[in-house]
Amino acid sequence: MQIQKAYRTELDPNNVQRTHLLKHAGCARYAYNWALNRVKEKTSKPNAMQLHRELNAAKKTDFPWMYEVSKAAPQESLRDLQKAFKNFFRGCKEGQKVGFPKFKSKNRGIGSFRLTGSVHVEDRRIKLPRLGWLRLKESGYIPQDAHVLSVTVSEKAGHWFVSALVQEEIEPQESTGEVLGIDLGIKSLATCSDRTVYENPKALSRYEKKIKRLQRHMMKRQQKGSKNRKATQRRIAKLWMRIGNIRKDAIQKATSEIVKTKRPSLIVLEDLNVRGMVKNHCLAKSIHDASMRQFRATLEYKQEWAGWEVEHADRFYPSSKTCSCCGAIRDDLTLADRLFVCYTCDNKIDRDLNASINLSRWNTVSSTEINGQGDAKVAGSLCEPVGVCEMATKQGSLRDLCHS
């Protein structure tokens, strides 16, 4: 099976190379803004090839400095604009909230650019078109024998990164585990049906006071462009990058352990309405800090690389309100109730663990039996609502799994 995989690592450029990187990023940004302005004037759908021909015609007279960079940088930027308009028109047809493409400003960041063509990779360096050999801070991370389709160079908080998109041939692995239900949350990053809990690093709350203090210092330095204001901006950018790195590190480690160590044949996740959840202003910051969408996307592509599947339970499936022991539904359960107590069979279990166990049985629940009210009829794999659950599973007694 052939897949496309991106390897992202940090560059170690010298001052001359850093200047060339800035020129490429600036050229890509200018081409994007120029094309967006042309589309607004013509009031027509953008065509990347037509815009590229018009840009080439204007290069000789208006933009001779564009010859100093690779022709792929503005060309790929025009393709990005065409894709942005395509997503905008598709979102309008489907009734989604997709913003109209905006002009890019260097005040919001240096940005990035994409290059195609001949790319060579060695142990500690990479050769890019018009940029030559650039040193890498990691050794042997990008495969040297893989076919490189394109490279994307980006800047963040003064650090330059390169992402090489390669095409690889992989063989599906053999699954040794069973169906695994995963409940994503705020208190814990993820809770698995086998009682494994991955803690949420809560990177934003950890550095929130420091960010507020630095932002107050920056607002006091009211002279824009001053050295002190720029220095404070760099400190804020580095702090935000650290927060993002902590969050990504926790997600990458958790998803790798789930896929490579547990090797489940099927993973079941909830189809969460995150956009609706963040409307609760008391929990919006914590929901964003948990990065549920990033966890889900990371788990999906790693599971796909392994040759296995990921299913999403119906949004109205009451996984948290359903007793994992007898199947009774408790409608009065609130967010403050962290311990699920069943009034039918006296089952006491952690709320997140109860939800993950129910998700692991999602394939036994028919989605057609779930109505818009959030009620579900549980299939025969769950025991009847009697006093004590006597059903046994392959791992052992379900009573041992339910009762804490």
Backbone torsions as a table, in degrees:
resi	resn	phi	psi	omega
1	MET	NA	128.9	179.5
2	GLN	-94.8	134.2	178.1
3	ILE	-132.2	159.4	173.6
4	GLN	-105.6	123.9	-174.3
5	LYS	-129.5	137.8	-178.5
6	ALA	-106.3	132.7	176.3
7	TYR	-112.8	117.8	-176.4
8	ARG	-112.9	128.0	179.8
9	THR	-145.9	166.9	-175.1
10	GLU	-91.3	141.8	176.7
11	LEU	-90.0	160.2	176.3
12	ASP	-128.9	70.2	-175.4
13	PRO	-82.3	155.5	171.3
14	ASN	-86.7	-177.2	-174.8
15	ASN	-65.5	-38.2	179.1
16	VAL	-66.4	-44.6	178.8
17	GLN	-65.9	-34.9	178.2
18	ARG	-64.0	-36.5	177.3
19	THR	-64.8	-41.7	178.2
20	HIS	-66.2	-36.0	176.9
21	LEU	-64.6	-40.3	178.0
22	LEU	-64.8	-37.3	178.4
23	LYS	-64.6	-43.5	179.3
24	HIS	-63.5	-44.5	179.6
25	ALA	-64.5	-41.0	178.3
26	GLY	-66.1	-38.2	178.6
27	CYS	-66.0	-42.2	178.5
28	ALA	-64.2	-39.7	178.8
29	ARG	-67.1	-41.4	-179.3
30	TYR	-66.2	-41.1	179.0
31	ALA	-63.1	-38.6	178.4
32	TYR	-63.7	-47.8	-179.1
33	ASN	-67.0	-38.7	178.6
34	TRP	-62.8	-44.5	-179.4
35	ALA	-67.5	-38.6	178.6
36	LEU	-63.8	-38.2	177.5
37	ASN	-66.4	-38.3	178.1
38	ARG	-65.4	-39.4	179.3
39	VAL	-65.2	-39.2	178.7
40	LYS	-66.4	-35.4	179.0
41	GLU	-69.7	-39.6	-178.8
42	LYS	-82.0	-20.7	-176.6
43	THR	51.8	47.8	178.7
44	SER	-136.6	165.4	179.1
45	LYS	-66.8	138.1	-176.6
46	PRO	-76.2	145.0	174.4
47	ASN	-124.8	117.2	-173.7
48	ALA	-61.5	-39.9	-178.7
49	MET	-68.1	-41.6	178.5
50	GLN	-65.3	-42.2	177.9
51	LEU	-65.1	-35.1	178.6
52	HIS	-67.2	-37.7	176.9
53	ARG	-66.3	-39.8	178.1
54	GLU	-67.0	-37.2	179.1
55	LEU	-68.0	-39.2	177.6
56	ASN	-64.1	-36.0	178.7
57	ALA	-68.0	-30.8	-179.0
58	ALA	-89.6	-7.3	-178.1
59	LYS	-63.3	-45.4	-172.0
60	LYS	-63.7	-35.0	-175.6
61	THR	-100.4	-43.7	-172.1
62	ASP	-98.6	-36.0	-175.0
63	PHE	-127.4	63.8	179.1
64	PRO	-68.8	-20.1	-179.9
65	TRP	-71.4	-12.0	178.2
66	MET	-71.6	-17.1	178.0
67	TYR	-72.6	-10.6	179.7
68	GLU	-79.2	-12.9	-177.5
69	VAL	-118.1	171.5	178.9
70	SER	-69.1	140.4	-179.2
71	LYS	-66.5	-18.4	-178.7
72	ALA	-71.5	-27.1	-176.8
73	ALA	-62.7	-54.0	177.0
74	PRO	-70.6	-30.4	-179.0
75	GLN	-65.4	-45.1	178.1
76	GLU	-68.9	-29.7	177.0
77	SER	-65.4	-36.9	176.8
78	LEU	-67.7	-35.3	175.5
79	ARG	-65.3	-36.9	176.9
80	ASP	-63.2	-38.7	178.4
81	LEU	-65.3	-41.9	177.9
82	GLN	-62.2	-39.6	177.7
83	LYS	-67.0	-36.8	178.6
84	ALA	-63.6	-41.3	177.6
85	PHE	-69.0	-35.6	177.9
86	LYS	-62.5	-43.0	177.3
87	ASN	-66.0	-35.7	179.7
88	PHE	-65.4	-46.5	-179.4
89	PHE	-67.4	-37.8	178.3
90	ARG	-65.7	-40.6	178.4
91	GLY	-64.4	-36.1	178.0
92	CYS	-65.7	-38.3	179.3
93	LYS	-68.7	-37.4	-177.3
94	GLU	-87.8	-1.6	178.9
95	GLY	78.0	20.4	178.7
96	GLN	-91.2	159.4	179.5
97	LYS	-91.3	88.3	177.6
98	VAL	-114.7	120.8	-175.3
99	GLY	-70.4	152.8	175.2
100	PHE	-69.2	140.7	-179.4
101	PRO	-54.5	137.1	-176.8
102	LYS	-112.8	160.7	175.6
103	PHE	-70.6	144.7	179.1
104	LYS	-90.2	137.1	-179.8
105	SER	-121.5	136.2	178.9
106	LYS	-72.8	-12.0	176.4
107	ASN	-70.4	-21.5	178.1
108	ARG	-94.4	4.2	178.9
109	GLY	139.2	155.5	179.9
110	ILE	-64.7	-37.2	178.9
111	GLY	96.6	-157.5	-176.0
112	SER	-147.6	170.6	175.0
113	PHE	-150.5	154.2	-178.0
114	ARG	-117.7	139.3	-178.5
115	LEU	-124.3	144.5	174.8
116	THR	-127.8	164.3	-180.0
117	GLY	120.7	-150.7	-176.4
118	SER	-78.3	116.8	179.2
119	VAL	-127.4	128.0	179.7
120	HIS	-118.2	138.7	-177.1
121	VAL	-122.6	131.7	172.6
122	GLU	-122.6	-172.5	-172.1
123	ASP	-61.3	-48.7	-175.1
124	ARG	-122.6	16.0	179.0
125	ARG	-155.3	163.2	-178.9
126	ILE	-138.8	141.4	-179.2
127	LYS	-106.9	120.7	-178.7
128	LEU	-113.7	152.6	178.5
129	PRO	-60.1	131.4	178.0
130	ARG	67.1	-6.0	178.8
131	LEU	-108.6	-23.1	179.1
132	GLY	77.6	-156.6	-177.7
133	TRP	-79.4	129.6	176.7
134	LEU	-121.5	136.5	-179.5
135	ARG	-76.0	147.3	177.1
136	LEU	-110.0	147.0	178.6
137	LYS	-84.2	-13.8	176.6
138	GLU	-112.3	147.7	-177.8
139	SER	-106.1	125.5	173.8
140	GLY	69.9	21.6	-178.8
141	TYR	-81.7	-45.7	178.8
142	ILE	-81.2	126.7	-179.4
143	PRO	-64.1	134.9	-175.9
144	GLN	-83.3	-25.4	-176.3
145	ASP	-96.4	-0.5	-178.1
146	ALA	-82.8	155.4	178.7
147	HIS	-83.2	116.0	-178.5
148	VAL	-87.2	120.5	179.8
149	LEU	-83.4	-44.3	179.4
150	SER	-161.8	163.8	176.3
151	VAL	-130.0	141.7	177.3
152	THR	-119.7	123.2	179.9
153	VAL	-106.3	128.7	-177.4
154	SER	-135.9	160.1	179.2
155	GLU	-122.6	139.4	178.4
156	LYS	-149.8	117.6	177.3
157	ALA	54.4	41.2	178.3
158	GLY	83.1	-1.8	179.2
159	HIS	-106.9	139.4	179.3
160	TRP	-104.5	136.0	-178.0
161	PHE	-127.5	150.3	175.6
162	VAL	-125.0	134.3	178.6
163	SER	-119.9	114.5	-178.5
164	ALA	-99.5	120.7	177.5
165	LEU	-91.3	114.6	-176.0
166	VAL	-119.7	158.6	177.2
167	GLN	-109.6	121.9	-174.8
168	GLU	-124.9	158.0	175.8
169	GLU	-108.5	119.8	-179.6
170	ILE	-124.2	157.5	177.1
171	GLU	-110.8	132.6	178.3
172	PRO	-58.9	138.0	-179.5
173	GLN	-87.8	162.3	179.2
174	GLU	-87.3	129.5	-179.6
175	SER	-82.7	133.3	178.4
176	THR	-113.5	-12.9	-178.6
177	GLY	-97.6	-179.6	179.6
178	GLU	-108.3	-170.1	-178.8
179	VAL	-65.2	132.9	-176.7
180	LEU	-121.8	122.5	174.2
181	GLY	-95.9	136.6	-177.4
182	ILE	-127.6	124.8	177.9
183	ASP	-106.2	119.4	178.8
184	LEU	-90.5	143.5	-177.6
185	GLY	-155.5	-172.2	-179.0
186	ILE	-97.6	-45.4	-179.9
187	LYS	-63.1	-47.2	174.6
188	SER	-118.6	142.7	-179.4
189	LEU	-61.0	-45.7	178.6
190	ALA	-155.4	141.5	176.1
191	THR	-123.2	121.0	-177.0
192	CYS	-94.2	158.8	-178.7
193	SER	-71.0	-12.6	175.9
194	ASP	-94.0	20.3	175.5
195	ARG	74.2	12.9	175.0
196	THR	-83.7	130.9	-178.1
197	VAL	-121.4	129.3	176.5
198	TYR	-107.4	119.7	-174.0
199	GLU	-73.4	146.7	176.6
200	ASN	-84.4	120.7	-178.3
201	PRO	-66.4	-22.1	-179.6
202	LYS	49.4	56.7	-175.5
203	ALA	-65.4	-37.1	-177.4
204	LEU	-67.4	-45.3	179.8
205	SER	-66.7	-26.1	179.9
206	ARG	-69.7	-35.8	-176.1
207	TYR	-112.2	14.3	-175.4
208	GLU	-64.8	-42.8	-180.0
209	LYS	-64.1	-38.9	-179.7
210	LYS	-67.7	-37.6	177.8
211	ILE	-65.0	-44.0	179.2
212	LYS	-61.5	-40.3	180.0
213	ARG	-65.3	-43.1	179.1
214	LEU	-67.4	-35.8	178.2
215	GLN	-68.3	-34.8	174.7
216	ARG	-65.9	-40.3	177.5
217	HIS	-63.0	-38.6	-179.2
218	MET	-68.6	-38.4	179.8
219	MET	-67.1	-27.9	177.5
220	LYS	-72.8	-25.6	177.0
221	ARG	-89.1	83.8	-168.6
222	GLN	-79.5	-15.0	-179.9
223	GLN	-78.2	106.3	-177.6
224	LYS	-69.6	137.1	-178.8
225	GLY	91.1	-3.5	179.3
226	SER	-72.7	157.8	-177.7
227	LYS	-66.2	-38.8	179.5
228	ASN	-66.1	-38.5	179.3
229	ARG	-67.8	-41.2	178.3
230	LYS	-65.9	-37.4	178.8
231	ALA	-64.5	-40.2	178.1
232	THR	-67.4	-38.0	177.3
233	GLN	-62.8	-38.6	178.0
234	ARG	-65.9	-38.6	178.3
235	ARG	-65.2	-38.8	177.8
236	ILE	-66.7	-41.7	-180.0
237	ALA	-64.0	-40.8	178.3
238	LYS	-65.3	-36.0	179.2
239	LEU	-68.0	-41.2	177.3
240	TRP	-65.2	-36.5	177.3
241	MET	-66.0	-37.5	177.1
242	ARG	-64.1	-40.4	178.0
243	ILE	-62.1	-44.3	178.6
244	GLY	-65.0	-37.4	-180.0
245	ASN	-67.6	-38.8	177.8
246	ILE	-63.2	-42.5	-179.7
247	ARG	-66.2	-44.8	179.9
248	LYS	-65.5	-38.1	-179.3
249	ASP	-63.0	-42.7	179.1
250	ALA	-65.0	-40.2	-178.7
251	ILE	-69.9	-42.4	-179.5
252	GLN	-64.3	-42.6	-179.8
253	LYS	-66.7	-41.3	-178.9
254	ALA	-66.7	-47.1	-178.3
255	THR	-67.4	-35.9	178.0
256	SER	-65.9	-39.3	178.3
257	GLU	-67.1	-37.6	-179.7
258	ILE	-65.4	-45.1	-174.2
259	VAL	-79.4	-45.3	-172.4
260	LYS	-83.9	-34.0	-176.8
261	THR	-90.8	-50.4	-177.9
262	LYS	-77.4	-32.7	177.8
263	ARG	50.9	55.6	-178.7
264	PRO	-75.5	144.1	177.7
265	SER	-72.6	-26.5	-179.8
266	LEU	-150.1	135.3	175.5
267	ILE	-115.1	132.5	-179.8
268	VAL	-115.9	124.0	177.9
269	LEU	-119.7	162.2	175.4
270	GLU	-83.5	143.4	173.7
271	ASP	-87.4	81.1	-173.3
272	LEU	-77.7	141.8	174.7
273	ASN	-92.8	80.2	-174.9
274	VAL	-66.1	-36.4	179.6
275	ARG	-61.4	-36.2	176.7
276	GLY	-77.9	-30.6	-179.4
277	MET	-67.9	-35.9	-177.4
278	VAL	-73.9	-6.7	174.5
279	LYS	-70.4	-17.1	172.0
280	ASN	-79.2	101.9	-171.9
281	HIS	-67.9	-15.6	177.4
282	CYS	-76.3	-24.1	-176.7
283	LEU	-118.1	-0.4	-173.2
284	ALA	-60.8	-44.0	-178.0
285	LYS	-65.6	-41.0	179.3
286	SER	-68.8	-34.3	178.7
287	ILE	-67.5	-42.5	177.2
288	HIS	-65.0	-37.5	-179.0
289	ASP	-68.1	-28.0	-179.9
290	ALA	-73.7	-23.0	177.1
291	SER	52.9	55.3	-179.8
292	MET	-64.1	-38.1	-179.5
293	ARG	-66.1	-39.3	179.1
294	GLN	-67.6	-39.2	176.9
295	PHE	-62.0	-43.7	-178.7
296	ARG	-65.1	-44.4	-179.1
297	ALA	-65.9	-40.3	179.4
298	THR	-64.7	-43.0	179.6
299	LEU	-66.0	-35.5	-177.8
300	GLU	-66.3	-46.5	-176.5
301	TYR	-74.8	-29.5	176.0
302	LYS	-70.4	-38.8	176.8
303	GLN	-66.7	-35.4	178.1
304	GLU	-68.5	-39.3	177.3
305	TRP	-61.7	-34.8	179.5
306	ALA	-76.2	-11.1	179.4
307	GLY	89.4	17.3	-179.2
308	TRP	-114.8	-178.2	-170.3
309	GLU	-116.9	157.5	172.5
310	VAL	-129.4	125.4	177.4
311	GLU	-111.6	155.7	-179.0
312	HIS	-120.3	121.8	179.2
313	ALA	-67.8	154.7	-179.8
314	ASP	-59.9	142.9	-176.7
315	ARG	-60.8	-28.0	-178.1
316	PHE	-96.7	8.7	177.9
317	TYR	-74.2	118.7	-175.3
318	PRO	-79.4	70.7	-177.4
319	SER	-66.9	-34.1	-179.1
320	SER	-80.4	-29.0	-175.6
321	LYS	-92.1	-7.8	-178.5
322	THR	-94.1	133.8	177.8
323	CYS	-72.2	126.0	179.8
324	SER	-74.8	-5.9	-178.4
325	CYS	-99.1	-45.7	-176.2
326	CYS	-119.7	-13.7	177.8
327	GLY	90.0	3.0	178.2
328	ALA	-72.2	146.5	-178.0
329	ILE	-105.0	129.6	178.7
330	ARG	-106.8	106.8	-174.9
331	ASP	-78.9	-19.8	-176.0
332	ASP	-90.2	13.3	-179.6
333	LEU	-72.8	132.4	179.7
334	THR	-115.7	172.5	179.2
335	LEU	-66.5	-26.0	-179.5
336	ALA	-74.1	-17.8	-179.6
337	ASP	-83.3	100.4	179.8
338	ARG	-88.0	-13.1	177.7
339	LEU	-114.6	122.2	179.6
340	PHE	-85.8	122.7	178.7
341	VAL	-119.2	118.4	-179.7
342	CYS	-87.6	127.8	179.7
343	TYR	-78.9	-11.8	-176.9
344	THR	-90.2	-49.2	-175.7
345	CYS	-116.1	9.3	178.9
346	ASP	59.0	31.0	177.6
347	ASN	-78.1	130.6	177.9
348	LYS	-121.1	121.4	-174.8
349	ILE	-154.0	152.6	177.1
350	ASP	-59.8	141.0	-174.5
351	ARG	-60.1	-46.9	-177.2
352	ASP	-69.2	-39.0	177.7
353	LEU	-65.3	-38.6	177.5
354	ASN	-61.5	-41.5	179.6
355	ALA	-67.2	-39.8	-179.2
356	SER	-67.0	-36.6	177.4
357	ILE	-65.2	-41.1	177.4
358	ASN	-65.1	-36.3	178.6
359	LEU	-67.6	-33.6	178.8
360	SER	-65.3	-18.7	178.3
361	ARG	-102.6	16.9	-176.3
362	TRP	-60.9	-33.3	179.8
363	ASN	-69.3	-11.3	176.6
364	THR	-96.2	-4.5	179.4
365	VAL	-107.4	124.5	-179.7
366	SER	-76.6	126.2	-179.5
367	SER	-66.9	-21.0	178.0
368	THR	-73.3	-14.5	-179.6
369	GLU	-90.0	2.2	-180.0
370	ILE	-99.3	124.8	-178.9
371	ASN	-101.5	178.3	-176.5
372	GLY	-71.1	-9.4	179.8
373	GLN	-84.1	-4.9	-179.3
374	GLY	90.6	6.1	179.1
375	ASP	-89.2	149.1	180.0
376	ALA	-140.3	143.3	172.1
377	LYS	-96.4	120.0	-175.1
378	VAL	-82.6	135.8	-178.2
379	ALA	-71.4	178.9	-170.8
380	GLY	-68.5	-5.7	-180.0
381	SER	-71.5	-21.0	176.9
382	LEU	-93.5	145.5	-176.5
383	CYS	-76.8	163.6	179.9
384	GLU	-72.3	154.4	-178.3
385	PRO	-72.3	80.1	175.2
386	VAL	-113.0	-177.6	-173.8
387	GLY	-62.4	-44.3	-176.0
388	VAL	-130.7	138.8	178.6
389	CYS	-83.1	121.4	-176.7
390	GLU	-110.2	2.9	-175.7
391	MET	-76.6	140.6	179.3
392	ALA	-110.1	151.1	177.9
393	THR	-116.4	179.0	-179.1
394	LYS	-66.5	-30.5	179.9
395	GLN	-79.5	-12.7	-177.5
396	GLY	137.0	-160.0	-177.3
397	SER	-71.7	134.4	178.8
398	LEU	-69.7	-23.1	177.8
399	ARG	-63.2	-39.3	178.7
400	ASP	-66.9	-29.4	-179.2
401	LEU	-79.9	-30.5	-175.4
402	CYS	-84.1	-50.0	-171.8
403	HIS	-80.9	132.3	-180.0
404	SER	-101.7	NA	NA
